[in-house]
Amino acid sequence: MRSKLTSEPAVVLHGVGHGFVRDQWLFEGLSATFPRGTITGVSGPSGSGKSTLLSIIAGWEKPRRGRVVVARGTTIRWVFQNPFGVPRRTALDHVALALLARGLGRAAATAEAAALLADFGLAGSADSTFSALSGGEAQRLMLARAVAGHPDLILVDEPTAQLDRANAATVNSVLAALAARGSAVVVASHDAETLAACDAVVDLSARAATAQGEAAHAHP
Ligand SMILES: Nc1ncnc2c1ncn2[C@@H]1O[C@H](COP(=O)(O)OP(=O)(O)OP(=O)(O)O)[C@@H](O)[C@H]1O
């Protein structure tokens, strides 16, 4: 029974549809599972509803159609498009605070935070203030902080949008590390390399085309 519970997906979508304008759908009939230990990409052009779908998965937005089933006790962390930290706090502190919040003592939190920073290629930046980090370093710090919370589900919005290729490649390998630690990872992205690193991809460009086709058919 216990093993069945731990292997169940963090979130399941059943026939989900949503849109903000009456009779217009960003996507419709979307069914998907988000198992722990896997990365699912959400792709589609700008405005196709990727961030909206993440909000629905997180339970912030209620879909107009369908059901969202979240496993009991699922903990969720978001990593947003724009890295947001405390300018004068160090990188190490950003991660250590998440561990202190989980109940670790100061020494254990500092040690684990340092190990996490190393995993994310930030060992040399542990004592840098957030304001001194590059865009890529700040983005990776946000991912390290999300992992420190040991969430069941991590939602990542456009992690490589403002990064050059080298930093984007590092973030992509970090996403795989997040899933390997047992979280279900859902990443909204335009980036072909990010999507190639995913176990499955929900493509909203196809969904939008279908939804618009249906609307055109219904209202010629
Ligand atoms: N709360 C809201 N109220 C009304 N319209 C909204 C709301 N949130 C999003 N939209 C609209 O829904 C559409 C999808 O937005 P969303 O941000 O989900 O797209 P996206 O695929 O993530 O885009 P991008 O790649 O540019 O971030 C857009 O046209 C947006 O303006």
The ligand as an SDF file (V2000), in Angstrom:
LIG
                    3D

 31 33  0  0  0  0  0  0  0  0999 V2000
   -5.2590   36.1330  -15.5950 N   0  0  0  0  0  0  0  0  0  0  0  0
   -5.4380   36.3230  -16.9000 C   0  0  0  0  0  0  0  0  0  0  0  0
   -6.5150   36.9940  -17.3640 N   0  0  0  0  0  0  0  0  0  0  0  0
   -6.7150   37.1700  -18.6870 C   0  0  0  0  0  0  0  0  0  0  0  0
   -5.8880   36.7040  -19.6290 N   0  0  0  0  0  0  0  0  0  0  0  0
   -4.8060   36.0410  -19.2400 C   0  0  0  0  0  0  0  0  0  0  0  0
   -4.5140   35.7970  -17.8640 C   0  0  0  0  0  0  0  0  0  0  0  0
   -3.3630   35.0820  -17.7690 N   0  0  0  0  0  0  0  0  0  0  0  0
   -2.9490   34.8910  -19.0400 C   0  0  0  0  0  0  0  0  0  0  0  0
   -3.8010   35.4540  -19.9190 N   0  0  0  0  0  0  0  0  0  0  0  0
   -3.6850   35.3950  -21.3950 C   0  0  0  0  0  0  0  0  0  0  0  0
   -3.6870   34.0320  -21.7710 O   0  0  0  0  0  0  0  0  0  0  0  0
   -2.7550   33.8050  -22.8290 C   0  0  0  0  0  0  0  0  0  0  0  0
   -1.7350   32.7670  -22.3920 C   0  0  0  0  0  0  0  0  0  0  0  0
   -0.8350   33.3270  -21.4300 O   0  0  0  0  0  0  0  0  0  0  0  0
    0.3750   32.5180  -20.8030 P   0  0  0  0  0  0  0  0  0  0  0  0
    1.1670   33.4850  -19.9920 O   0  0  0  0  0  0  0  0  0  0  0  0
   -0.1330   31.3000  -20.1430 O   0  0  0  0  0  0  0  0  0  0  0  0
    1.1810   32.0920  -22.1330 O   0  0  0  0  0  0  0  0  0  0  0  0
    2.6520   31.5030  -22.2780 P   0  0  0  0  0  0  0  0  0  0  0  0
    2.5620   30.3940  -23.2790 O   0  0  0  0  0  0  0  0  0  0  0  0
    3.2130   31.1590  -20.9470 O   0  0  0  0  0  0  0  0  0  0  0  0
    3.4290   32.7390  -22.9070 O   0  0  0  0  0  0  0  0  0  0  0  0
    4.9870   33.1680  -22.8200 P   0  0  0  0  0  0  0  0  0  0  0  0
    5.7680   32.1080  -23.5510 O   0  0  0  0  0  0  0  0  0  0  0  0
    5.0090   34.4790  -23.5610 O   0  0  0  0  0  0  0  0  0  0  0  0
    5.3550   33.2980  -21.3700 O   0  0  0  0  0  0  0  0  0  0  0  0
   -2.1590   35.1650  -23.1620 C   0  0  0  0  0  0  0  0  0  0  0  0
   -2.8730   35.6960  -24.2420 O   0  0  0  0  0  0  0  0  0  0  0  0
   -2.3700   35.9670  -21.8990 C   0  0  0  0  0  0  0  0  0  0  0  0
   -2.4870   37.3380  -22.2010 O   0  0  0  0  0  0  0  0  0  0  0  0
  1  2  1  0
  2  3  1  0
  2  7  2  0
  3  4  2  0
  4  5  1  0
  5  6  2  0
  6  7  1  0
  6 10  1  0
  7  8  1  0
  8  9  2  0
  9 10  1  0
 10 11  1  0
 11 12  1  0
 11 30  1  0
 12 13  1  0
 13 14  1  0
 13 28  1  0
 14 15  1  0
 15 16  1  0
 16 17  2  0
 16 18  1  0
 16 19  1  0
 19 20  1  0
 20 21  2  0
 20 22  1  0
 20 23  1  0
 23 24  1  0
 24 25  2  0
 24 26  1  0
 24 27  1  0
 28 29  1  0
 28 30  1  0
 30 31  1  0
M  END
$$$$
